[in-house]
């Protein structure tokens, strides 16, 4: 084990399969590829005659369905004495976690007394410990049922917040990781075929949306449409608008007018339905900026997203993007760093790393921009915005060989990409690069 990875020594492990229980019951890695494989394996063992594991992920009939209401019950327990500063710290943290969860998933907040031994309710226990010298350790632990089966826990230590003051970055990071872990457990269905469960469908859609795998965006859009049919929510519409924006960027500028028209309606309906949800505000801000070049709307919506939920890295990321577009580069760089710090343990970290790269380039920190963009590429080799920026960054640095290598990598994913399109195609999605002075006709002529 190291700070980020725990591995099994397979020489010391023996797997014994029986017909009882669920395959690898209780295993929770949090990695989308592993979760997809695990769902397929469980479905195959339930239905050994079926071989289409991709279809099984969303279509396998239930072996044992749990009631949705029971699965979505959330208990938040604070440990300190009522009225003490430590208790107030715990309650403030718990309230922000609860808000973050409810912005993604419908949950019923229940009292600890309502949890029975047979319940599938998820419990979050928060403990604040005075470490002295103005520092507080905060521990968040997630359990299942009255038996308190441990599912996840983590601890951070930081400066004790003043009453009503800003929450420390380390605490915000723990808040986001805690809410993400809660959603992961709350959204999980009792079987891999929960095609009537809006929460499960939305969770699967988000994994597809950020995977950047072929067909991922189309599948994400399909799942979100189905989720909205089951449970109409503004967030499902906002994420569809964001998919349209991602599709435009990933396609290299194709179908702008069509995608902009489609996104406009989705954005309008999303804000009307859930205008105080930070995920909705951030997604709509991104779509307005990318597809309509609407700097004003993007800046206002993303700023509100941060105010609504300061623990949401996607809100900070959207605000950073909007600030770059209006030329406020220093604040954009600071917001991007906050987004990256909050998202460092997430599956979309490549996106926030890249946002740091774009803002670093905008303020002249070209070496850092290359490092961050390369890190984003390493985390997601199919992320075309990072590859495009690397072409411009290396060209700007005079390293034409590295620029050509980056362009070749881009062309394997986007065959129509060329140095000429960077310079001459107004619809090619490199506006930020042009504003940062990274698209020089003279240097690109040598690529």
Secondary structure, DSSP 8 states (H G I E B T S, - for coil): --SS-----GGG------SSS-TTTT-----HHHHHHHHHHHHHHH-TT---HHHHHHH---SS---HHHHTEEEEEE-S-TTSHHHHHHHHHHHHHHHHHHTTS--EE--GGG--TT---EEEEEEEEEEETTEEEEEEEEEETTTTEEEEEEEEEEE---TT----HHHHHHHHHHHHHHHHHHH--SSS--TT-HHHHHHHHHHHHHH--TTHHHHHHHHHHHHHHHS--HHHHHHHHHHHHHHHHHTTSTTHHHHHHHHHHHHHHHHHHHTT-HHHHHHHHHHHHHHH--HHHHHHHHHHHHHH-TT-HHHHHHHHHHHHHTT-HHHHHHHHHHHHHHTTTSTTHHHHHHHHHHHHHHTT-HHHHHHHHHHHHHH-TT-HHHHHHHHHHHHHTT-HHHHHHHHHHHHHH-TT--HHHHHH-TTSS-HHHHHTT---HHHHTT-
